[in-house]
C-alpha cells in the first residue's frame, strides 16, 4: 500500500478543493500532512477530511517554525508506515488512479521513480476539460531542457519516457528515500530544486526515473494560488533560483553531464543559466506585455 505525503503551508483554501482527489486514490492507505507552521485553518481542514474518510489513516504533523518543504518531505517518509511513498503538493488535483497506475509502472518497468503528466489548469477549468486541452502535451520541444537544466512538464510525448528527474508528484520506495533522502539546504526563499534533489541524486547513482502519459495531475492556476507555499517577490525569486541552481549544479553536474549528452563545463552551464534566467525574469516580460496590449 501507499503513503501519500503532503507538505503544506497556509493552503487551507486549496486543500479544501483538492483533498477529495487524494483520499479517493486506489492503493493509498495513509495520508501524512506536514504543516509548516501554518497560521490559517489547515489543521481544521485536515481533521474534516480525516472524519470524512475514516478508512484512510490520516497523520497530521505541525512544525512550530517554518522549515521548508524539503524538511517536510524528509520527515514525511521517516514517519510513513508503508513501503511505497507518493508525494503531492497542496494545490494539485490528482487524476483517478494516479497513484495505482504510477505504482504499477514502478513495479513493471523496473523504475525507481514514476510520475504522471503535470500541467496548470485554466482558471476554474474542470479536471476533465483540462485533460482534453492538454492532450499529449502542449509544447513540441525536448522534455529535458539542458540549458535551463529543467524538465518541460508540458512537452508533447505519447509514451512513457525516461528523464533525469520529474516534477514533485511522484511515487518511489521508502528504502530509496532512506538511502538518498532530501536535502534540507533548500529551506529558504522559494526552495527551488528541493523536490528535484532526491531524484537527481538517485539518477546520478544509476536510478531510473519514468514519466507516464497514462495519468495526470493538474495544478491550480497561479491566479487561484495567491498565498501559502514558498512565495517570494520576483527579485527574491530570481535570487533564490540562481542560488539554488548553483548549489544543485555543484552537486550533480559533473556526475551526470555525460549521461545527459552535455559537452560543456559546469562553469559554462552556470553562465548559460544565469543569462537565460535573467532574460526570463527581467527582459522577456517587456516583450510579451506590448503584444498582449496590442491584441486587446
Backbone bond lengths (Angstrom), bond angles and torsions (degrees), N, CA, C in turn:
res aa  C-N    CA-C-N  psi(-1)  N-CA   C-N-CA  omega(-1)  CA-C   N-CA-C  phi
1 X - - - 1.466 - - 1.532 110.70 -
2 X 1.331 115.97 168.21 1.456 122.56 -170.14 1.525 111.03 -115.10
3 X 1.337 115.64 137.66 1.463 121.78 167.84 1.514 108.14 -100.13
4 X 1.312 117.03 127.37 1.467 123.21 177.10 1.518 107.94 -99.85
5 X 1.344 116.47 123.37 1.461 121.95 -176.46 1.523 109.69 -110.12
6 X 1.333 115.81 130.43 1.464 121.72 -174.74 1.528 110.35 -129.33
7 X 1.340 118.65 96.98 1.468 119.51 169.39 1.539 108.28 -70.29
8 X 1.313 117.26 139.19 1.461 118.55 -176.33 1.522 110.87 -150.08
9 X 1.336 115.30 150.69 1.460 121.25 177.85 1.526 109.70 -151.75
10 X 1.321 115.95 113.35 1.473 122.76 176.56 1.523 112.82 51.44
11 X 1.314 116.64 45.07 1.456 121.32 179.23 1.529 111.44 -124.91
12 X 1.302 117.18 35.43 1.461 120.00 178.91 1.527 111.06 -56.11
13 X 1.335 117.15 -41.39 1.461 121.57 -178.79 1.530 111.50 -63.01
14 X 1.341 117.51 -33.13 1.463 120.83 178.56 1.526 110.93 -79.30
15 X 1.326 116.76 -40.83 1.468 120.39 179.43 1.530 111.40 -58.56
16 X 1.314 116.80 -37.55 1.465 120.28 178.47 1.527 111.43 -56.98
17 X 1.329 116.82 -32.62 1.459 121.31 -176.61 1.527 113.12 -85.36
18 X 1.332 117.66 -34.20 1.467 119.83 -169.58 1.525 114.51 -101.46
19 X 1.335 118.61 -18.06 1.466 119.02 -168.92 1.530 114.38 -67.06
20 X 1.306 118.78 -26.96 1.469 118.76 175.31 1.528 110.73 -58.65
21 X 1.336 117.14 -35.62 1.464 120.29 -179.12 1.529 111.55 -74.65
22 X 1.344 117.81 -17.75 1.463 121.39 174.95 1.528 110.32 -81.45
23 X 1.333 115.18 -48.69 1.469 120.44 -172.34 1.524 112.79 -72.36
24 X 1.308 118.09 -16.48 1.469 120.67 -179.95 1.532 112.77 -100.12
25 X 1.325 118.22 11.63 1.452 121.30 178.13 1.530 111.34 -70.97
26 X 1.318 116.51 128.58 1.466 121.55 176.71 1.527 108.90 -65.80
27 X 1.316 117.05 129.12 1.457 121.69 177.51 1.510 114.90 96.36
28 X 1.336 117.66 -13.32 1.464 120.90 178.69 1.519 109.41 -87.14
29 X 1.327 116.56 120.77 1.467 120.81 -179.97 1.524 112.28 -112.94
30 X 1.328 116.79 -8.97 1.458 120.93 -175.45 1.531 109.03 -147.51
31 X 1.334 116.42 133.20 1.460 121.35 174.73 1.521 108.04 -124.36
32 X 1.320 114.82 127.18 1.459 121.85 -174.48 1.522 109.41 -119.28
33 X 1.324 116.38 117.38 1.457 122.17 180.00 1.530 109.00 -101.46
34 X 1.329 116.60 131.34 1.462 121.54 172.02 1.511 107.10 -112.85
35 X 1.319 115.94 103.16 1.462 123.23 -177.66 1.520 108.37 -86.36
36 X 1.331 116.43 117.12 1.456 121.61 -173.81 1.524 111.82 -87.95
37 X 1.354 114.60 59.72 1.471 122.33 177.49 1.523 112.34 65.04
38 X 1.332 116.74 43.72 1.464 120.85 178.51 1.528 111.19 -62.89
39 X 1.322 115.06 150.81 1.470 120.85 176.69 1.524 111.27 -112.63
40 X 1.327 117.18 6.30 1.460 120.62 178.23 1.529 109.23 -102.24
41 X 1.323 117.98 -157.67 1.458 122.45 -175.25 1.530 113.29 -93.61
42 X 1.321 117.29 30.24 1.460 121.01 -178.05 1.524 111.97 -54.06
43 X 1.314 117.68 -47.94 1.467 121.20 -179.33 1.509 112.42 -58.96
44 X 1.327 117.73 -41.33 1.458 121.66 179.54 1.527 111.24 -65.79
45 X 1.330 116.71 -39.34 1.469 120.24 178.73 1.519 110.56 -64.50
46 X 1.326 116.84 -43.55 1.467 120.15 178.23 1.531 110.52 -61.19
47 X 1.321 116.85 -43.56 1.470 120.23 178.84 1.527 111.26 -61.19
48 X 1.319 116.40 -39.10 1.461 121.19 -179.89 1.533 111.01 -60.77
49 X 1.328 116.43 -44.90 1.463 119.97 -178.90 1.531 111.78 -75.53
50 X 1.315 116.64 -29.84 1.466 119.41 175.20 1.528 110.68 -62.99
51 X 1.325 116.48 -37.75 1.467 121.14 176.97 1.529 111.22 -72.46
52 X 1.314 116.31 -33.69 1.466 120.82 -179.56 1.525 111.33 -70.07
53 X 1.339 117.21 -32.09 1.468 122.10 -177.95 1.530 109.85 -123.79
54 X 1.333 117.53 71.12 1.478 120.22 -175.96 1.525 113.76 -67.40
55 X 1.333 117.57 -16.87 1.467 120.09 179.11 1.522 112.34 -75.93
56 X 1.328 117.77 -13.51 1.459 122.71 177.77 1.525 108.66 -102.77
57 X 1.329 116.50 129.32 1.463 120.48 178.00 1.520 109.06 -73.14
58 X 1.336 116.72 123.32 1.462 122.00 179.44 1.523 109.41 -111.34
59 X 1.337 115.90 128.75 1.461 122.10 175.96 1.527 107.97 -120.45
60 X 1.321 115.59 127.31 1.466 120.82 -179.44 1.524 108.91 -119.24
61 X 1.331 115.73 117.86 1.456 122.13 178.01 1.522 108.35 -118.62
62 X 1.319 116.81 137.92 1.464 120.42 -177.98 1.518 110.50 -126.44
63 X 1.345 115.54 126.39 1.462 120.68 173.65 1.522 109.43 -76.35
64 X 1.316 116.46 142.66 1.460 120.32 177.36 1.528 111.36 -76.33
65 X 1.332 116.67 -27.24 1.466 121.64 175.63 1.522 108.49 -131.58
66 X 1.318 115.76 160.54 1.455 121.13 -178.38 1.523 110.61 -71.66
67 X 1.338 116.93 123.78 1.460 122.19 -175.73 1.523 113.56 -121.50
68 X 1.330 118.87 -5.33 1.451 121.58 178.22 1.520 113.04 92.67
69 X 1.339 114.80 158.89 1.461 120.85 -175.07 1.520 113.06 -67.33
70 X 1.341 117.58 -35.09 1.464 119.29 -178.26 1.528 111.11 -64.32
71 X 1.316 116.47 -35.84 1.461 120.31 175.01 1.526 110.10 -63.13
72 X 1.336 115.87 -43.13 1.462 119.77 178.81 1.513 112.56 -62.84
73 X 1.329 117.01 -40.10 1.466 120.41 178.41 1.530 110.24 -63.20
74 X 1.313 116.77 -40.27 1.461 121.56 -179.26 1.530 111.08 -67.25
75 X 1.310 116.90 -48.90 1.465 120.67 177.35 1.526 110.55 -59.81
76 X 1.327 115.90 -38.02 1.460 120.25 -178.15 1.505 113.43 -59.00
77 X 1.336 117.91 -51.05 1.461 117.69 -177.75 1.531 111.32 -71.29
78 X 1.333 117.64 -27.09 1.467 119.83 177.40 1.529 111.20 -67.02
79 X 1.327 117.16 -32.07 1.467 121.76 -178.58 1.530 113.03 -91.84
80 X 1.329 118.01 -14.34 1.466 121.49 -176.60 1.528 110.84 -67.43
81 X 1.323 115.89 148.56 1.462 120.62 -178.22 1.523 113.30 -107.35
82 X 1.334 117.98 -4.60 1.460 120.90 -178.53 1.529 111.90 -100.29
83 X 1.326 115.18 161.34 1.464 121.72 179.46 1.521 111.83 -71.77
84 X 1.337 116.35 -34.55 1.465 120.81 -176.66 1.526 110.03 -105.58
85 X 1.321 114.80 135.74 1.464 121.85 -177.27 1.525 108.83 -120.42
86 X 1.328 116.04 131.26 1.454 120.59 172.37 1.524 108.94 -123.03
87 X 1.323 115.69 135.99 1.457 121.16 178.15 1.517 110.09 -102.64
88 X 1.333 114.87 145.13 1.456 119.54 175.75 1.518 109.49 -145.42
89 X 1.314 116.61 143.67 1.459 121.16 175.48 1.526 110.25 -82.66
90 X 1.321 115.17 163.49 1.468 120.47 -173.27 1.522 113.45 -85.73
91 X 1.344 117.42 5.66 1.465 120.96 178.84 1.530 111.33 -130.40
92 X 1.337 115.15 31.42 1.464 121.99 -178.01 1.531 110.99 -118.97
93 X 1.317 115.90 139.64 1.457 121.48 170.05 1.533 108.01 -95.76
94 X 1.324 116.81 128.15 1.456 120.65 176.97 1.525 109.79 -93.40
95 X 1.318 116.08 131.85 1.449 119.80 175.97 1.517 111.11 -69.31
96 X 1.343 117.33 157.55 1.467 121.10 177.12 1.528 110.93 -54.73
97 X 1.309 116.33 133.85 1.463 124.05 177.71 1.525 113.82 66.66
98 X 1.329 116.77 17.72 1.470 118.75 178.31 1.525 110.23 -55.38
99 X 1.330 116.68 -50.25 1.464 120.64 -176.38 1.523 112.02 -65.84
100 X 1.327 117.26 -45.94 1.469 120.12 -175.33 1.521 112.18 -68.94
101 X 1.333 117.61 -37.24 1.467 120.12 177.94 1.525 110.52 -68.29
102 X 1.328 117.35 -42.92 1.465 119.95 177.46 1.524 111.01 -62.50
103 X 1.328 117.62 -38.10 1.464 120.84 177.48 1.521 111.19 -64.85
104 X 1.334 116.64 -43.50 1.466 120.27 178.66 1.523 110.65 -61.72
105 X 1.323 117.64 -41.83 1.466 121.96 177.95 1.525 110.64 -64.59
106 X 1.329 116.32 -39.26 1.463 120.88 179.76 1.530 110.64 -58.63
107 X 1.314 115.80 -44.16 1.463 120.24 -176.20 1.521 113.14 -80.94
108 X 1.321 117.94 -35.30 1.462 120.11 -176.22 1.524 113.38 -81.19
109 X 1.325 117.61 -25.56 1.463 121.01 -175.32 1.524 113.59 -98.44
110 X 1.318 116.28 -11.59 1.453 119.30 -175.15 1.513 112.91 76.48
111 X 1.329 117.12 16.42 1.469 121.25 179.96 1.526 109.93 -76.88
112 X 1.321 115.37 160.56 1.462 122.25 177.42 1.523 111.99 -103.40
113 X 1.327 116.48 -24.78 1.467 123.41 175.99 1.521 107.38 -139.40
114 X 1.336 116.62 136.66 1.462 121.04 175.89 1.516 109.16 -135.68
115 X 1.321 115.12 137.00 1.459 121.10 171.55 1.515 108.53 -131.20
116 X 1.347 115.66 163.64 1.450 121.07 168.38 1.516 109.62 -93.34
117 X 1.329 115.99 -164.76 1.470 121.06 176.84 1.525 110.03 -79.82
118 X 1.314 115.84 152.91 1.457 121.97 -176.90 1.520 109.67 -139.61
119 X 1.340 116.54 134.76 1.456 120.81 176.90 1.526 109.02 -162.45
120 X 1.323 116.30 174.71 1.464 122.70 -178.38 1.528 110.08 -99.37
121 X 1.322 115.25 136.92 1.459 118.27 175.74 1.530 109.96 -81.26
122 X 1.317 116.86 162.63 1.452 121.41 169.18 1.526 108.65 -76.19
123 X 1.329 118.93 157.45 1.465 120.33 -176.92 1.526 112.53 -53.56
124 X 1.330 116.98 122.78 1.451 122.22 177.36 1.508 115.82 73.15
125 X 1.310 117.72 2.78 1.463 121.80 -176.74 1.526 110.52 -67.97
126 X 1.330 117.53 138.90 1.463 120.60 177.44 1.515 110.17 -71.63
127 X 1.337 115.50 160.33 1.466 119.60 -179.19 1.523 110.19 -61.40
128 X 1.326 117.42 -46.31 1.468 120.33 -177.18 1.535 111.54 -63.63
129 X 1.333 116.78 -39.35 1.464 119.44 178.68 1.519 111.71 -67.69
130 X 1.338 116.31 -37.05 1.461 119.10 179.34 1.528 111.01 -66.94
131 X 1.332 117.63 -36.38 1.464 121.07 178.08 1.531 110.20 -65.57
132 X 1.333 116.43 -42.14 1.467 120.01 177.82 1.521 110.97 -61.35
133 X 1.325 116.64 -42.75 1.457 120.75 -179.88 1.524 111.45 -65.29
134 X 1.325 116.05 -39.28 1.470 120.43 -176.93 1.530 111.99 -71.20
135 X 1.326 116.83 -40.59 1.463 120.60 -178.98 1.518 111.39 59.86
136 X 1.338 117.19 -125.88 1.464 122.58 177.16 1.530 111.65 -97.09
137 X 1.315 116.26 11.41 1.450 121.18 -179.02 1.514 111.24 134.12
138 X 1.335 115.79 174.03 1.457 120.91 -175.18 1.526 113.22 -121.56
139 X 1.322 118.29 -19.18 1.459 121.89 -175.23 1.525 111.58 -119.10
140 X 1.311 117.42 130.57 1.469 121.41 176.88 1.525 109.24 -89.91
141 X 1.318 115.40 64.83 1.455 122.10 -179.55 1.521 109.46 -136.67
142 X 1.340 116.00 166.07 1.450 120.49 177.83 1.528 110.34 -62.07
143 X 1.324 116.71 142.16 1.465 119.90 -178.11 1.520 111.80 -64.80
144 X 1.339 117.12 -42.15 1.454 119.61 178.66 1.520 109.91 -97.36
145 X 1.313 116.85 120.20 1.453 124.15 179.07 1.531 108.06 -91.77
146 X 1.318 117.09 104.24 1.466 121.63 -176.05 1.522 112.07 -65.09
147 X 1.330 117.71 -37.13 1.456 120.37 -176.82 1.523 111.94 -69.46
148 X 1.327 116.28 -40.77 1.458 119.85 177.81 1.525 111.89 -89.11
149 X 1.313 116.74 -8.26 1.458 122.67 -177.41 1.532 110.04 51.76
150 X 1.333 113.22 48.30 1.453 120.86 -176.88 1.529 110.45 -139.41
151 X 1.321 115.08 162.83 1.453 122.32 176.43 1.521 109.25 -97.07
152 X 1.328 116.48 130.72 1.464 120.51 171.09 1.525 107.12 -86.37
153 X 1.308 116.70 99.20 1.456 120.29 -174.25 1.527 112.80 -68.09
154 X 1.341 117.31 -20.43 1.464 119.60 -179.20 1.532 112.28 -104.56
155 X 1.346 117.24 19.26 1.464 120.17 173.93 1.528 110.03 -67.69
156 X 1.310 116.71 147.09 1.463 121.46 -178.26 1.523 110.49 -76.24
157 X 1.324 116.50 125.28 1.470 122.33 167.08 1.519 108.37 -158.97
158 X 1.314 116.32 142.37 1.458 121.52 -173.40 1.516 113.22 -102.19
159 X 1.313 117.88 -15.18 1.460 120.83 -177.74 1.521 109.73 -117.02
160 X 1.319 116.57 174.25 1.452 120.74 174.43 1.530 108.81 -69.97
161 X 1.334 117.11 136.18 1.455 120.55 -178.29 1.526 110.36 -130.53
162 X 1.330 115.90 153.38 1.454 121.75 175.63 1.526 109.83 -93.11
163 X 1.319 115.83 140.83 1.465 122.75 -179.21 1.533 108.59 -138.15
164 X 1.343 118.12 160.35 1.472 119.76 176.68 1.528 112.84 -71.33
165 X 1.307 116.90 -28.35 1.463 122.13 171.83 1.519 106.95 -162.62
166 X 1.319 115.89 159.59 1.461 120.77 -179.08 1.522 108.84 -122.50
167 X 1.322 117.61 -163.04 1.466 121.06 -178.30 1.529 110.51 -81.73
168 X 1.326 116.75 -168.70 1.463 121.57 -170.16 1.524 114.51 -83.15
169 X 1.340 118.44 -9.56 1.470 120.93 -175.68 1.528 108.06 -101.99
170 X 1.320 116.16 86.09 1.462 120.77 -172.59 1.524 110.81 -140.10
171 X 1.330 114.32 164.03 1.452 121.43 177.36 1.527 109.53 -118.92
172 X 1.332 116.22 145.48 1.457 122.31 178.18 1.525 108.54 -155.26
173 X 1.320 115.96 -174.38 1.458 120.74 178.80 1.521 110.40 -100.53
174 X 1.320 115.46 145.02 1.458 120.80 -179.77 1.522 111.26 -59.54
175 X 1.325 117.70 -36.89 1.467 120.60 -178.26 1.525 111.57 -62.69
176 X 1.327 117.85 -32.49 1.457 120.98 177.54 1.524 111.03 -72.71
177 X 1.316 116.43 -37.20 1.463 120.42 176.55 1.524 110.21 -66.17
178 X 1.304 117.26 -37.57 1.461 120.48 177.42 1.524 111.09 -65.30
179 X 1.329 116.95 -32.10 1.461 121.40 -178.45 1.524 112.72 -81.25
180 X 1.343 117.08 -43.08 1.467 120.79 -173.32 1.531 113.32 -108.35
181 X 1.292 118.24 -24.27 1.458 126.36 171.63 1.528 114.34 52.88
182 X 1.336 115.47 -170.25 1.463 124.01 174.29 1.522 108.06 -115.06
183 X 1.302 115.89 147.53 1.455 122.22 -179.12 1.521 108.55 -94.96
184 X 1.325 116.84 113.73 1.466 121.00 -177.06 1.531 112.62 -78.63
185 X 1.331 116.92 5.93 1.465 120.49 173.31 1.529 110.77 -59.24
186 X 1.350 116.58 -32.32 1.465 121.80 -178.07 1.535 110.23 -80.87
187 X 1.311 116.61 60.29 1.470 120.03 -171.44 1.517 114.06 -109.02
188 X 1.329 117.43 -9.60 1.449 120.38 -175.58 1.525 110.90 -116.08
189 X 1.341 115.38 172.84 1.459 119.83 176.02 1.513 112.74 57.13
190 X 1.336 115.42 -130.59 1.463 119.85 -178.93 1.529 112.73 -93.43
191 X 1.333 117.95 1.26 1.458 120.89 176.84 1.516 113.73 59.69
192 X 1.315 117.80 24.92 1.465 122.22 -175.17 1.518 111.16 -55.48
193 X 1.330 116.25 136.57 1.470 125.33 178.39 1.528 113.32 81.90
194 X 1.339 118.60 -3.70 1.459 118.92 -173.25 1.526 113.13 -60.98
195 X 1.329 118.31 -36.88 1.466 119.69 -179.76 1.521 111.94 -79.78
196 X 1.346 116.86 -17.66 1.467 120.95 -177.86 1.525 112.54 -86.32
197 X 1.330 117.32 -22.11 1.461 120.44 -172.17 1.533 112.70 -60.63
198 X 1.319 116.64 -49.06 1.466 120.06 178.14 1.516 111.03 -57.89
199 X 1.322 116.94 -45.07 1.461 121.11 -177.25 1.528 111.52 -65.75
200 X 1.330 117.19 -41.26 1.457 120.57 179.80 1.517 111.08 -67.79
201 X 1.311 116.96 -38.13 1.458 122.00 175.37 1.526 109.93 -59.15
202 X 1.310 115.41 -44.70 1.462 121.59 178.47 1.525 110.95 -64.01
203 X 1.324 116.89 -45.30 1.467 121.87 -179.79 1.524 111.30 -60.43
204 X 1.332 116.74 -44.32 1.469 120.80 -179.69 1.532 112.08 -65.52
205 X 1.311 116.11 -20.09 1.460 120.91 178.06 1.532 112.50 -103.15
206 X 1.338 115.97 24.02 1.457 121.06 173.75 1.508 115.83 91.78
207 X 1.333 117.92 8.29 1.458 120.81 -179.50 1.514 112.71 -73.24
208 X 1.331 115.88 156.74 1.461 123.08 -179.62 1.521 109.26 -113.60
209 X 1.337 116.16 120.93 1.465 122.32 -179.93 1.519 108.34 -114.03
210 X 1.322 115.83 127.94 1.461 121.90 -172.11 1.526 110.83 -124.16
211 X 1.332 116.04 138.80 1.467 122.13 171.21 1.520 107.92 -114.17
212 X 1.343 116.74 123.31 1.455 120.74 178.67 1.522 110.57 -101.43
213 X 1.307 115.52 144.56 1.458 122.05 178.85 1.532 111.80 -89.19
214 X 1.339 116.78 3.78 1.469 120.97 -172.22 1.528 113.82 -84.20
215 X 1.332 117.51 -21.35 1.472 120.47 -179.00 1.530 109.28 -137.72
216 X 1.341 115.13 160.70 1.462 120.60 -173.90 1.524 111.28 -136.04
217 X 1.328 114.59 149.84 1.456 121.36 164.32 1.527 106.42 -124.54
218 X 1.311 116.23 142.76 1.465 120.95 -172.32 1.523 109.16 -123.46
219 X 1.313 115.11 121.58 1.462 122.11 179.07 1.529 109.32 -79.22
220 X 1.327 116.21 140.47 1.451 119.75 172.77 1.524 109.07 -58.82
221 X 1.320 117.55 147.83 1.458 120.64 177.48 1.528 109.40 -61.29
222 X 1.330 116.13 144.88 1.463 120.23 -176.02 1.531 112.36 -57.82
223 X 1.315 117.17 -29.08 1.467 119.84 177.98 1.527 111.97 -68.90
224 X 1.328 116.62 -17.13 1.465 121.60 179.90 1.520 112.19 -93.84
225 X 1.330 117.30 -8.15 1.464 121.82 -176.45 1.525 107.51 -121.94
226 X 1.311 115.80 86.02 1.459 120.51 -170.74 1.521 113.85 -105.65
227 X 1.331 117.34 -3.29 1.463 120.00 179.88 1.513 109.42 -149.79
228 X 1.331 114.71 167.14 1.456 120.30 -179.46 1.515 111.97 80.84
229 X 1.323 115.47 -177.50 1.453 120.18 -179.98 1.524 111.18 66.71
230 X 1.324 115.71 -158.30 1.461 120.93 -179.92 1.531 108.61 -103.69
231 X 1.326 115.37 75.76 1.453 120.77 -173.10 1.525 110.37 -102.53
232 X 1.330 116.07 129.67 1.464 122.03 174.80 1.529 107.34 -139.03
233 X 1.328 117.11 167.83 1.460 119.93 -179.83 1.531 111.09 -73.63
234 X 1.314 115.94 173.48 1.467 121.14 -172.78 1.535 112.27 -58.28
235 X 1.335 117.21 -46.41 1.458 120.30 -177.10 1.524 111.33 -63.89
236 X 1.333 115.77 -43.82 1.461 119.07 178.21 1.531 111.18 -67.71
237 X 1.313 116.29 -36.93 1.466 119.41 178.40 1.531 110.74 -63.12
238 X 1.321 116.12 -40.20 1.459 120.73 176.23 1.527 110.47 -60.81
239 X 1.337 116.01 -47.91 1.471 120.14 -179.19 1.523 111.69 -58.67
240 X 1.337 116.93 -50.36 1.466 120.05 -176.29 1.526 111.65 -69.95
241 X 1.326 117.24 -30.93 1.459 120.24 176.92 1.532 110.68 -63.41
242 X 1.327 117.03 -45.13 1.462 121.42 176.82 1.529 110.59 -66.81
243 X 1.318 116.42 -44.58 1.467 122.18 -177.43 1.529 111.22 -59.25
244 X 1.314 116.42 -49.99 1.464 119.47 -177.43 1.527 112.31 -73.28
245 X 1.320 117.77 -31.35 1.460 119.32 177.30 1.530 110.57 -67.62
246 X 1.323 118.07 -39.19 1.460 120.83 175.05 1.529 110.75 -58.09
247 X 1.315 115.13 -45.10 1.473 120.46 178.39 1.526 110.93 -62.83
248 X 1.323 115.94 -44.84 1.467 122.94 -179.23 1.532 110.60 -61.23
249 X 1.326 116.58 -46.04 1.466 120.84 179.65 1.518 111.90 -67.09
250 X 1.323 117.32 -37.49 1.465 120.06 176.18 1.526 111.24 -60.09
251 X 1.316 116.19 -36.12 1.462 120.25 -178.28 1.525 112.49 -75.12
252 X 1.344 117.39 -39.53 1.459 118.81 -164.26 1.526 116.82 -124.59
253 X 1.321 119.58 -16.96 1.465 119.92 -170.61 1.522 112.98 -58.11
254 X 1.307 117.76 -51.58 1.461 120.05 -175.91 1.524 112.62 -65.91
255 X 1.324 116.57 -27.78 1.470 120.02 -179.77 1.520 112.82 -76.87
256 X 1.340 116.40 -25.18 1.465 118.71 -172.74 1.521 114.38 -114.62
257 X 1.340 119.30 -8.82 1.472 121.00 -171.81 1.525 112.40 -58.74
258 X 1.333 118.61 -40.71 1.463 120.14 -179.80 1.516 111.30 -68.79
259 X 1.340 117.13 -37.81 1.466 120.97 178.72 1.530 110.97 -64.95
260 X 1.319 116.53 -28.68 1.458 121.76 -177.65 1.523 113.01 -96.41
261 X 1.323 116.64 1.06 1.460 120.09 178.43 1.512 113.37 71.03
262 X 1.331 117.46 32.73 1.460 122.40 179.56 1.531 108.49 -99.24
263 X 1.335 117.17 128.75 1.467 120.64 -174.49 1.519 113.59 -114.65
264 X 1.358 117.51 16.93 1.452 119.94 176.55 1.522 109.44 -118.41
265 X 1.329 115.95 168.37 1.458 121.16 -172.60 1.526 112.51 -79.70
266 X 1.316 114.67 168.22 1.464 120.50 177.05 1.523 111.06 -63.04
267 X 1.317 117.76 -37.72 1.466 120.88 178.75 1.526 111.24 -61.90
268 X 1.331 116.02 -42.89 1.466 120.07 177.11 1.524 110.13 -64.55
269 X 1.328 116.99 -40.45 1.472 121.07 178.67 1.524 110.70 -59.26
270 X 1.321 117.42 -40.71 1.464 121.11 -179.91 1.535 111.37 -68.20
271 X 1.328 116.21 -39.91 1.465 119.95 178.97 1.523 110.44 -65.33
272 X 1.333 116.37 -44.79 1.467 120.59 178.53 1.525 110.61 -60.91
273 X 1.334 116.38 -42.31 1.460 119.79 -179.28 1.522 111.09 -65.15
274 X 1.322 117.21 -42.15 1.466 120.98 179.01 1.524 110.47 -61.52
275 X 1.329 116.76 -43.80 1.463 120.61 -179.54 1.533 111.10 -63.23
276 X 1.324 116.96 -48.78 1.460 121.33 -177.25 1.527 111.16 -65.78
277 X 1.327 117.21 -40.12 1.457 120.60 -178.77 1.528 110.99 -69.39
278 X 1.323 117.01 -38.45 1.464 120.42 175.67 1.518 110.69 -61.16
279 X 1.326 115.96 -43.84 1.464 120.17 177.90 1.531 110.45 -61.67
280 X 1.329 117.17 -45.66 1.463 122.17 -176.80 1.524 111.89 -63.23
281 X 1.331 116.66 -41.39 1.466 120.87 -175.22 1.525 113.15 -80.25
282 X 1.347 117.52 -39.12 1.450 119.66 -165.32 1.529 115.70 -121.40
283 X 1.314 118.62 -16.97 1.463 120.71 -177.54 1.527 111.84 -109.22
284 X 1.307 116.26 -50.25 1.467 120.59 -176.77 1.536 113.26 -55.85
285 X 1.357 119.90 -41.07 1.476 119.02 -179.52 1.523 114.00 -57.22
286 X 1.340 118.07 -29.57 1.464 120.45 -179.29 1.526 112.12 -74.18
287 X 1.346 117.07 -21.45 1.453 120.69 175.64 1.523 111.03 -84.51
288 X 1.338 115.93 -31.36 1.468 120.25 -177.82 1.519 111.24 -76.00
289 X 1.345 117.20 -41.48 1.459 121.05 -175.64 1.528 113.28 -58.20
290 X 1.346 119.76 -48.78 1.480 118.53 178.87 1.517 113.19 -60.50
291 X 1.349 117.31 -34.24 1.459 120.16 178.40 1.514 110.49 -64.05
292 X 1.332 116.47 -42.02 1.469 120.22 179.99 1.522 110.59 -66.51
293 X 1.334 115.82 -40.73 1.464 119.17 179.60 1.513 110.18 -64.37
294 X 1.329 117.22 -39.05 1.476 121.07 -179.67 1.530 110.70 -65.90
295 X 1.335 116.41 -39.93 1.457 120.41 -178.07 1.514 111.82 -69.73
296 X 1.322 116.68 -29.26 1.471 118.88 -178.57 1.529 111.34 -79.45
